[in-house]
Amino acid sequence: SVADFEKRLTRFGNYRPFYRGQSSKYPMINASISRERGCSANEHAFYADALSKLGHEFSSLETPLARLAKMQHYGIPTRLIDFTMNPYVALYFAVEDIDCGFAGNVYVYIQPAESPDSKHVRLLTLLAILENYDLAQVESEYFKQFSESISFREIIELAQKPAFIQPTNVLHKSNPRLSSQAGTFVVCANQVLDNQITKGVIEPLEHALPAGIFQVPFEYKKVVKAELDRKYDIRSWSI
C-alpha cells in the first residue's frame, strides 16, 4: 500500500531525495540517447537537427540545458533523465503499466542538488552539443558559450560525474510537464579513459548508487495505482 511506502521513506529523515519510478523490466537507469545503438555517437546531430527543424521553439532558450529540456519534452533523445522530488509521482510511474508483468521500482538518490548554472551542469550539457571532444576545443567552446573559464583538470573531473539538478522555474518553462510532476533532471556523464572523454559513451547511473530501492510486486501494482488516484489525485492526466 501507499502507507507501507510512506513508512519506508521515513528512514531518509530530513534529506530531500531525488526519486525515479520505472519498471523493473529495465535494470538500469540510462538516458534515452543511450538506449539505441549509434545514438550517443550522434548526440550533437540530434541537437543540431532539433534546432534546425524546430527553431521557433528554441529561439527564446539561451542555454544548452534549456534546449535539451525542451527536446526531452518532445521525446527527442537526450542525455537527460527525468526525476522528481515528489515520491508519490515516482511511485505512480513505477506502477503505471499494470499490464506489464514486471514489478515497479522506486529509486531514491540522496545527492547534492546543483544549480542549472553550475560549472558541472554547464559542462555536461555543452558536451551534448559538441562533435569534437578535444580538450582544447571543449575549453574554448565552454568559454564562448558561458563567458567563464574552465581548466583541463576540471573538464576531466566533471565530465565523468552525473549532475543532479535542483528544480527551477527556468527548467519548468522549457518543459511544462516538469511543474506538475515536481520534476527535474539528472544529466548523464561521459566515459573518461586515460584522461580523454570517450565520444559516444554516455554512462548510466549505475555508478551513482541509490540510497534505496523500493519494489512494488506486480500483483500489487493495480491496487497501489488505484490508491494514488483515489487518495492523492495522482493519475496520468494530472501529471
SERO-4910 file (N, C-alpha, C, O; in steps of 0.05 Angstrom, whole numbers):
BEGIN
 pado doro    nc1    nc2    nc3   cac1   cac2   cac3    cc1    cc2    cc3    oc1    oc2    oc3
  Ser    A     17    -24      0      0      0      0     18     25      0     42     24      5
  Val    A      5     48     -6     20     73     -5     29     78     24     51     90     28
  Ala    A     13     70     44     22     74     72     48     59     78     65     69     92
  Asp    A     50     35     67     76     20     70     99     36     58    120     37     70
  Phe    A     94     47     35    115     63     21    123     87     39    146     92     42
  Glu    A    103    100     50    108    124     66    125    117     91    143    132     98
  Lys    A    120     94    103    135     86    127    164     81    120    182     89    135
  Arg    A    169     70     96    196     65     88    212     90     82    236     92     84
  Leu    A    197    111     73    210    136     66    220    151     91    238    167     89
  Thr    A    210    144    115    218    159    139    247    154    145    259    170    160
  Arg    A    259    133    134    287    128    140    306    150    130    329    152    138
  Phe    A    296    166    111    313    187     99    311    213    114    324    233    107
  Gly    A    296    214    136    296    236    154    291    263    140    272    266    126
  Asn    A    310    282    145    306    309    135    319    313    108    320    336     98
  Tyr    A    329    292     96    341    295     69    318    302     49    295    296     54
  Arg    A    326    314     27    307    319      5    316    303    -19    331    313    -36
  Pro    A    308    277    -21    319    260    -42    307    266    -70    287    280    -73
  Phe    A    322    255    -89    312    254   -117    300    226   -121    311    206   -111
  Tyr    A    277    225   -135    263    199   -139    259    193   -168    256    211   -185
  Arg    A    260    168   -175    252    159   -201    237    133   -200    246    114   -186
  Gly    A    215    131   -213    200    106   -214    200     95   -242    196    109   -262
  Gln    A    205     69   -244    205     55   -270    201     25   -266    204     15   -244
  Ser    A    195     12   -288    190    -17   -286    217    -32   -282    238    -23   -292
  Ser    A    215    -53   -267    239    -70   -263    247    -85   -288    268    -98   -289
  Lys    A    231    -82   -309    238    -93   -335    264    -81   -345    279    -93   -360
  Tyr    A    269    -56   -336    293    -41   -344    312    -41   -320    308    -26   -301
  Pro    A    333    -57   -322    351    -60   -298    369    -36   -292    380    -34   -271
  Met    A    372    -19   -312    390      5   -308    374     30   -313    354     30   -327
  Ile    A    384     52   -301    373     78   -307    392     92   -326    414    100   -318
  Asn    A    383     94   -351    401    107   -370    385    127   -387    360    126   -387
  Ala    A    399    145   -400    386    166   -415    375    155   -442    385    134   -451
  Ser    A    355    168   -453    343    159   -478    363    159   -501    361    142   -519
  Ile    A    383    176   -500    403    177   -521    420    152   -522    433    146   -542
  Ser    A    421    137   -499    438    113   -497    423     87   -503    435     66   -502
  Arg    A    397     89   -508    381     64   -510    382     50   -537    376     27   -539
  Glu    A    390     65   -558    393     52   -584    421     56   -594    433     77   -592
  Arg    A    431     35   -606    459     35   -615    463     58   -636    447     61   -654
  Gly    A    485     72   -632    492     93   -651    482    121   -643    492    141   -654
  Cys    A    462    122   -626    451    149   -619    471    166   -604    473    190   -610
  Ser    A    484    155   -584    502    170   -568    524    183   -584    532    206   -579
  Ala    A    534    168   -604    556    179   -621    547    203   -638    563    219   -647
  Asn    A    521    204   -642    509    226   -658    493    245   -641    474    259   -652
  Glu    A    499    247   -616    484    264   -598    483    293   -608    462    306   -608
  His    A    506    303   -617    507    331   -626    489    335   -651    478    357   -654
  Ala    A    486    314   -667    470    316   -691    440    318   -684    425    332   -697
  Phe    A    431    303   -664    404    305   -655    397    333   -646    376    344   -652
  Tyr    A    416    345   -631    413    372   -621    411    392   -645    393    409   -646
  Ala    A    430    390   -664    430    408   -686    405    405   -703    394    425   -713
  Asp    A    396    381   -707    372    375   -723    347    387   -710    330    398   -724
  Ala    A    346    385   -684    323    396   -669    322    426   -672    300    437   -677
  Leu    A    345    439   -670    345    468   -672    339    477   -701    327    498   -705
  Ser    A    347    460   -720    342    467   -748    312    464   -755    301    482   -769
  Lys    A    299    443   -746    272    438   -753    251    452   -735    229    457   -743
  Leu    A    259    457   -710    241    469   -691    252    495   -680    249    501   -656
  Gly    A    265    510   -697    279    534   -688    262    554   -673    271    566   -653
  His    A    236    557   -681    218    575   -667    213    567   -638    207    584   -621
  Glu    A    216    541   -632    211    531   -605    235    536   -587    232    537   -562
  Phe    A    258    540   -599    283    542   -583    294    571   -583    314    576   -569
  Ser    A    282    589   -598    294    615   -602    296    631   -576    315    647   -573
  Ser    A    278    627   -557    279    642   -532    295    628   -510    298    639   -488
  Leu    A    306    605   -516    321    589   -496    351    595   -500    362    592   -522
  Glu    A    364    603   -478    391    613   -481    413    593   -475    436    598   -483
  Thr    A    407    571   -461    428    553   -453    424    525   -465    402    518   -472
  Pro    A    446    510   -468    443    482   -477    424    466   -459    408    449   -469
  Leu    A    424    470   -433    406    456   -415    377    461   -421    361    443   -423
  Ala    A    370    487   -425    342    494   -431    333    481   -457    310    472   -459
  Arg    A    351    481   -476    344    469   -502    341    439   -500    324    427   -512
  Leu    A    359    426   -485    357    397   -481    331    390   -466    319    370   -472
  Ala    A    323    407   -447    298    402   -432    274    404   -451    256    388   -449
  Lys    A    275    423   -470    254    425   -490    254    400   -508    233    390   -515
  Met    A    278    391   -516    280    367   -533    268    343   -518    254    326   -530
  Gln    A    274    341   -492    263    319   -476    233    320   -476    220    299   -477
  His    A    221    343   -475    192    347   -475    180    335   -501    158    324   -501
  Tyr    A    195    338   -523    185    329   -549    192    300   -555    186    289   -576
  Gly    A    206    287   -536    213    259   -540    237    255   -557    243    232   -566
  Ile    A    253    276   -561    278    273   -576    299    262   -557    301    271   -534
  Pro    A    315    242   -566    335    230   -548    355    251   -537    366    266   -552
  Thr    A    359    250   -511    379    268   -498    393    253   -476    387    229   -471
  Arg    A    413    266   -464    427    254   -441    414    260   -414    425    255   -393
  Leu    A    391    273   -415    376    279   -391    359    255   -382    348    241   -399
  Ile    A    357    251   -356    339    231   -345    319    245   -327    326    261   -310
  Asp    A    293    239   -331    272    251   -315    273    240   -286    273    216   -281
  Phe    A    272    258   -267    270    252   -238    248    270   -227    239    289   -240
  Thr    A    240    264   -203    221    281   -188    229    284   -159    244    267   -148
  Met    A    220    305   -147    224    309   -119    200    299   -103    200    301    -78
  Asn    A    180    290   -116    155    280   -104    155    250   -104    152    238   -125
  Pro    A    157    236    -81    158    207    -80    133    194    -91    134    172   -102
  Tyr    A    110    207    -89     85    195    -98     84    195   -129     73    177   -141
  Val    A     95    216   -141     97    216   -170    115    193   -180    109    180   -200
  Ala    A    137    189   -166    155    167   -173    141    141   -170    144    123   -187
  Leu    A    126    138   -149    112    113   -144     91    108   -166     88     85   -175
  Tyr    A     78    129   -175     59    126   -197     73    115   -222     62     97   -235
  Phe    A     96    127   -229    109    117   -254    119     89   -251    123     74   -270
  Ala    A    125     80   -226    133     53   -221    111     33   -226    116     10   -234
  Val    A     86     41   -221     63     23   -223     45     29   -246     24     16   -250
  Glu    A     52     49   -262     34     60   -283     23     38   -301     -1     36   -307
  Asp    A     41     21   -311     33      0   -330     25    -25   -314     42    -42   -308
  Ile    A      0    -28   -308     -9    -51   -292    -11    -77   -308    -14    -98   -297
  Asp    A     -9    -75   -334     -9    -99   -351     19   -111   -355     21   -133   -364
  Cys    A     39    -95   -349     66   -105   -351     72   -125   -328     67   -118   -305
  Gly    A     82   -148   -334     85   -169   -314    109   -165   -296    117   -184   -282
  Phe    A    122   -142   -297    145   -137   -280    138   -120   -256    118   -105   -257
  Ala    A    153   -122   -236    150   -105   -212    156    -76   -219    168    -71   -240
  Gly    A    148    -58   -202    155    -30   -205    176    -22   -184    173    -29   -161
  Asn    A    195     -6   -193    217      2   -174    216     33   -171    212     48   -190
  Val    A    220     41   -146    224     69   -140    253     72   -129    260     60   -109
  Tyr    A    269     87   -144    297     92   -136    298    119   -121    287    139   -129
  Val    A    314    118    -99    317    142    -83    347    149    -82    364    133    -75
  Tyr    A    352    174    -90    380    183    -91    383    207    -72    367    226    -73
  Ile    A    403    206    -56    410    229    -39    436    241    -50    458    230    -45
  Gln    A    434    262    -65    456    274    -78    455    305    -75    433    316    -72
  Pro    A    478    318    -77    477    347    -76    461    358   -100    464    349   -122
  Ala    A    443    377    -94    427    389   -116    442    412   -127    449    431   -113
  Glu    A    447    411   -153    464    431   -166    447    452   -181    426    445   -192
  Ser    A    457    476   -181    444    497   -197    447    491   -227    467    481   -235
  Pro    A    427    499   -243    430    496   -272    453    511   -283    463    505   -305
  Asp    A    462    531   -268    485    548   -276    512    539   -264    532    553   -267
  Ser    A    512    516   -251    537    506   -240    556    498   -263    547    492   -285
  Lys    A    582    499   -257    601    492   -277    598    463   -287    601    457   -310
  His    A    590    445   -268    586    417   -274    563    413   -294    566    400   -315
  Val    A    540    426   -289    517    423   -307    523    436   -334    516    425   -355
  Arg    A    536    459   -333    543    472   -358    561    455   -376    557    453   -400
  Leu    A    581    442   -363    599    426   -379    585    402   -391    588    397   -415
  Leu    A    570    387   -375    557    363   -386    538    369   -408    536    355   -428
  Thr    A    523    391   -406    504    399   -427    518    409   -451    509    407   -474
  Leu    A    542    422   -447    558    430   -470    568    406   -486    568    406   -510
  Leu    A    577    385   -471    586    361   -485    565    349   -502    571    336   -522
  Ala    A    540    353   -495    517    341   -510    515    354   -538    503    342   -556
  Ile    A    526    378   -541    523    391   -567    548    393   -583    548    403   -606
  Leu    A    571    383   -572    596    385   -587    602    359   -602    597    337   -593
  Glu    A    613    362   -626    622    339   -642    650    331   -634    657    307   -636
  Asn    A    666    350   -626    694    345   -621    699    347   -591    693    368   -579
  Tyr    A    711    326   -579    716    326   -550    746    332   -544    755    326   -522
  Asp    A    761    342   -563    788    351   -557    787    371   -534    771    390   -535
  Leu    A    804    368   -514    802    384   -490    805    414   -496    791    430   -484
  Ala    A    823    420   -514    827    449   -521    802    460   -534    794    483   -530
  Gln    A    789    443   -550    764    451   -563    741    455   -543    726    474   -544
  Val    A    740    436   -524    719    438   -503    724    463   -486    705    478   -480
  Glu    A    749    468   -479    756    492   -463    747    518   -478    736    536   -466
  Ser    A    753    519   -504    747    542   -520    717    546   -522    707    568   -519
  Glu    A    702    524   -528    673    526   -532    659    533   -506    639    547   -505
  Tyr    A    670    523   -484    658    529   -457    660    559   -452    640    572   -444
  Phe    A    683    571   -457    686    600   -452    668    616   -471    656    636   -463
  Lys    A    666    607   -496    650    621   -516    620    620   -508    606    639   -511
  Gln    A    611    597   -497    583    594   -490    576    608   -464    554    620   -462
  Phe    A    594    606   -444    586    615   -417    602    639   -407    597    649   -385
  Ser    A    622    649   -422    639    671   -414    652    665   -387    654    682   -369
  Glu    A    661    640   -384    673    631   -359    695    611   -367    692    595   -385
  Ser    A    717    613   -353    740    595   -359    736    568   -345    723    566   -324
  Ile    A    748    547   -357    748    521   -345    775    507   -352    784    510   -375
  Ser    A    786    494   -333    813    481   -338    809    453   -349    788    441   -347
  Phe    A    831    442   -360    830    414   -370    824    396   -347    809    376   -350
  Arg    A    836    401   -323    831    384   -300    801    384   -292    790    363   -286
  Glu    A    789    407   -293    760    409   -286    743    394   -307    724    381   -300
  Ile    A    751    397   -332    736    383   -353    735    353   -348    714    340   -349
  Ile    A    759    342   -343    761    313   -339    747    304   -314    733    284   -314
  Glu    A    750    320   -293    737    313   -267    707    314   -269    693    296   -259
  Leu    A    696    334   -281    667    338   -282    653    322   -303    629    315   -301
  Ala    A    667    315   -325    655    301   -347    646    273   -340    628    262   -352
  Gln    A    658    261   -319    652    233   -313    634    230   -289    631    207   -279
  Lys    A    621    252   -280    602    250   -257    575    261   -266    573    282   -278
  Pro    A    553    246   -260    527    257   -267    520    280   -249    530    283   -227
  Ala    A    503    298   -259    495    322   -244    465    320   -238    449    318   -256
  Phe    A    458    322   -212    430    323   -203    422    352   -200    433    367   -184
  Ile    A    403    361   -216    396    389   -218    373    396   -199    352    382   -198
  Gln    A    376    417   -184    354    426   -167    332    437   -184    337    451   -204
  Pro    A    306    432   -177    284    442   -193    284    472   -194    289    486   -174
  Thr    A    279    484   -217    278    513   -221    256    520   -240    247    504   -257
  Asn    A    247    545   -238    227    555   -257    238    556   -286    222    554   -305
  Val    A    264    560   -288    276    561   -315    271    534   -330    263    534   -353
  Leu    A    276    512   -316    271    486   -328    241    482   -333    234    471   -354
  His    A    224    490   -315    196    486   -317    184    501   -341    165    491   -354
  Lys    A    196    524   -348    187    539   -371    193    525   -397    178    526   -416
  Ser    A    216    512   -398    225    498   -423    212    471   -426    211    460   -448
  Asn    A    202    460   -404    189    433   -405    165    434   -386    168    427   -362
  Pro    A    142    441   -396    119    447   -378    110    425   -359    101    430   -337
  Arg    A    114    400   -368    104    378   -350    120    375   -324    111    363   -305
  Leu    A    144    387   -324    160    386   -300    147    398   -276    149    388   -253
  Ser    A    132    419   -280    119    433   -258     99    415   -244     99    413   -219
  Ser    A     81    402   -259     61    385   -247     72    359   -235     60    347   -218
  Gln    A     96    352   -244    109    328   -234    129    333   -212    143    315   -202
  Ala    A    132    359   -204    154    366   -186    180    355   -197    197    344   -182
  Gly    A    183    359   -223    204    345   -237    230    361   -240    230    385   -237
  Thr    A    251    346   -246    277    357   -252    292    336   -269    280    317   -278
  Phe    A    317    341   -273    333    323   -289    359    315   -275    370    330   -258
  Val    A    369    292   -283    397    285   -278    411    285   -306    400    274   -325
  Val    A    433    298   -308    448    299   -333    469    277   -332    487    277   -314
  Cys    A    468    259   -350    487    236   -350    515    245   -358    518    264   -373
  Ala    A    534    230   -348    562    236   -353    573    219   -376    561    201   -386
  Asn    A    598    226   -384    612    212   -404    632    192   -392    640    195   -370
  Gln    A    639    172   -408    661    155   -400    687    170   -405    690    184   -425
  Val    A    705    168   -386    732    180   -389    753    159   -385    754    145   -365
  Leu    A    770    156   -405    792    137   -405    818    151   -411    820    165   -431
  Asp    A    838    146   -394    865    158   -399    863    188   -403    876    199   -421
  Asn    A    847    201   -386    844    230   -387    833    240   -413    839    263   -421
  Gln    A    818    223   -427    804    231   -452    775    225   -449    768    203   -440
  Ile    A    758    243   -458    729    238   -458    722    221   -482    728    227   -504
  Thr    A    709    199   -476    701    180   -498    676    190   -512    655    193   -500
  Lys    A    679    194   -538    656    202   -554    637    179   -558    646    157   -565
  Gly    A    611    183   -553    592    163   -558    586    143   -536    571    125   -539
  Val    A    599    148   -512    594    130   -489    584    148   -466    599    161   -453
  Ile    A    558    147   -462    545    162   -440    537    142   -419    522    123   -424
  Glu    A    547    146   -395    544    127   -374    516    126   -362    503    147   -359
  Pro    A    506    102   -356    481    100   -340    487    108   -311    510    114   -304
  Leu    A    466    109   -294    470    118   -267    480     96   -248    478     99   -224
  Glu    A    490     74   -259    499     52   -242    523     60   -224    528     47   -204
  His    A    537     81   -231    560     89   -215    552    109   -193    567    113   -174
  Ala    A    528    120   -195    517    137   -173    497    119   -158    474    116   -167
  Leu    A    505    108   -136    488     88   -123    464    101   -109    467    121    -96
  Pro    A    441     88   -112    417     99    -97    419     93    -67    432     74    -59
  Ala    A    406    111    -52    405    107    -23    384     85    -16    385     74      6
  Gly    A    366     79    -35    347     59    -30    332     52    -55    329     69    -73
  Ile    A    321     28    -57    304     19    -79    280      6    -67    283    -14    -53
  Phe    A    256     15    -72    232      3    -63    217    -10    -86    214      2   -107
  Gln    A    209    -35    -82    197    -50   -104    168    -57    -97    162    -66    -76
  Val    A    151    -52   -117    123    -59   -115    119    -84   -132    121    -82   -157
  Pro    A    113   -107   -120    109   -132   -136     86   -128   -156     68   -112   -151
  Phe    A     88   -142   -178     69   -139   -200     40   -141   -190     23   -126   -198
  Glu    A     35   -161   -172      7   -166   -163     -5   -143   -146    -29   -143   -141
  Tyr    A     12   -124   -137      2   -101   -121      1    -75   -137     -9    -55   -127
  Lys    A     11    -75   -161     12    -50   -176    -15    -38   -181    -19    -14   -178
  Lys    A    -35    -54   -188    -62    -44   -193    -74    -30   -168    -86     -9   -170
  Val    A    -70    -43   -145    -81    -32   -120    -68     -6   -113    -81     14   -106
  Val    A    -41     -5   -116    -26     20   -109    -34     42   -128    -37     65   -119
  Lys    A    -36     36   -154    -43     56   -173    -71     68   -167    -75     92   -168
  Ala    A    -90     51   -160   -117     60   -153   -117     77   -128   -131     97   -127
  Glu    A   -100     70   -109    -98     86    -84    -86    113    -89    -95    133    -77
  Leu    A    -66    115   -107    -54    141   -114    -75    159   -127    -75    183   -123
  Asp    A    -92    147   -143   -113    162   -156   -134    172   -136   -141    195   -136
  Arg    A   -143    154   -119   -165    159   -101   -157    178    -78   -173    196    -72
  Lys    A   -134    173    -66   -127    188    -42   -108    212    -48   -108    231    -32
  Tyr    A    -93    211    -70    -73    231    -74    -77    247   -100    -61    264   -107
  Asp    A    -98    241   -115   -104    254   -141    -81    253   -160    -76    272   -175
  Ile    A    -66    231   -160    -44    227   -179    -53    207   -199    -57    183   -193
  Arg    A    -55    216   -224    -63    199   -246    -50    210   -271    -37    231   -270
  Ser    A    -53    196   -294    -38    203   -318    -43    232   -327    -24    246   -334
  Trp    A    -68    240   -327    -73    267   -338    -66    289   -319    -63    312   -327
  Ser    A    -62    283   -294    -55    304   -274    -25    309   -273    -17    330   -262
  Ile    A    -10    290   -284     19    294   -284     31    292   -312     55    295   -316
***
